[in-house]
Structures are given as C-alpha cells and as structure tokens.
Amino acid sequence: MKEADAIKLFIGQIPRNLEEKDLKPIFEQFGKIYELTVIKDKYTGMHKGCAFLTYCARESALKAQNALHEQKTLPG
C-alpha cells in the first residue's frame, strides 16, 4: 500500500541494457517499492534511458535519494 505523501522519483541516465528486474535490487534496499517503470518509446518499444520509481513510504524515497543522487553510477 502506498502512503498518501509518497514521492515519485525520476531516475535518469539508465544504461539501455538494464530493465526493471535489474534495477529493483538496487532500489529495494531502501524500502518497499510500490511501482518501478522504465520508460520506453511507444512506437519502437526501445528503452529511453530513464525510469520512474515510487516507494510505498516517503521515508524510503528520501533515503534512496540521499544515498544515490549524484553518488551512484549504474553499470553498463
């Protein structure tokens, strides 16, 4: 269940070879994920290199942001 004050995070510069299943373990360490969506082109289905992530709890989003923003580089 998502809290009313949950935050949707934008994740940019994702290597195109990574999908939701690859990203989930990176972000799950900060809390329960409500939704993780890698953005794809609607015509080609190609990965656009970004995603949106919503945690169930606002606190989890803040922890992830503090730990990863401009700190972590994704492999690939």
C-alpha positions as CSV (number, residue, x, y, z in Angstrom):
1,M,0.0,0.0,0.0
2,K,1.3,3.4,-0.9
3,E,1.2,6.2,1.6
4,A,-0.7,9.4,0.7
5,D,2.5,11.5,0.8
6,A,4.7,9.1,-1.2
7,I,7.2,10.6,-3.7
8,K,7.6,9.6,-7.3
9,L,11.3,9.7,-8.2
10,F,12.8,10.3,-11.7
11,I,15.8,8.1,-12.4
12,G,17.9,9.3,-15.3
13,Q,20.8,8.0,-17.3
14,I,20.0,4.3,-17.0
15,P,22.0,2.1,-19.3
16,R,19.8,0.8,-22.0
17,N,20.6,-2.8,-21.2
18,L,19.0,-2.6,-17.7
19,E,15.3,-3.4,-17.2
20,E,13.0,-3.2,-14.2
21,K,14.3,-6.6,-12.9
22,D,17.9,-5.3,-12.9
23,L,17.0,-2.0,-11.2
24,K,14.8,-3.4,-8.5
25,P,17.5,-4.9,-6.3
26,I,19.4,-1.6,-6.4
27,F,16.4,0.3,-5.0
28,E,14.8,-2.3,-2.8
29,Q,17.5,-1.9,-0.2
30,F,15.9,1.5,0.8
31,G,12.3,0.2,1.2
32,K,9.3,-1.5,-0.4
33,I,8.7,-0.4,-4.0
34,Y,5.2,0.4,-5.0
35,E,5.9,1.0,-8.7
36,L,9.0,1.0,-10.9
37,T,8.6,1.8,-14.6
38,V,11.3,2.0,-17.2
39,I,10.2,4.5,-19.9
40,K,10.1,3.1,-23.4
41,D,9.3,4.6,-26.8
42,K,5.7,3.8,-27.6
43,Y,6.4,3.1,-31.3
44,T,9.6,1.1,-31.1
45,G,9.5,-0.3,-27.6
46,M,13.1,0.9,-27.1
47,H,14.3,1.8,-23.6
48,K,14.6,5.6,-23.3
49,G,17.3,5.5,-20.5
50,C,15.1,6.7,-17.7
51,A,12.5,5.4,-15.2
52,F,10.0,6.5,-12.6
53,L,10.1,4.9,-9.1
54,T,7.5,5.2,-6.3
55,Y,8.1,3.7,-2.9
56,C,5.3,2.8,-0.6
57,A,6.7,5.1,2.1
58,R,8.0,8.7,1.6
59,E,10.9,7.9,4.0
60,S,12.2,5.2,1.7
61,A,12.3,7.6,-1.3
62,L,14.2,10.2,0.8
63,K,16.7,7.5,1.9
64,A,17.3,6.4,-1.7
65,Q,17.7,10.0,-2.9
66,N,20.2,10.8,-0.2
67,A,22.2,7.7,-0.9
68,L,22.2,7.6,-4.6
69,H,21.7,11.1,-6.1
70,E,25.0,12.0,-7.8
71,Q,26.6,9.2,-5.8
72,K,25.9,6.0,-7.7
73,T,26.7,5.2,-11.3
74,L,24.8,2.3,-12.8
75,P,26.7,-0.4,-14.5
76,G,26.7,-0.5,-18.3
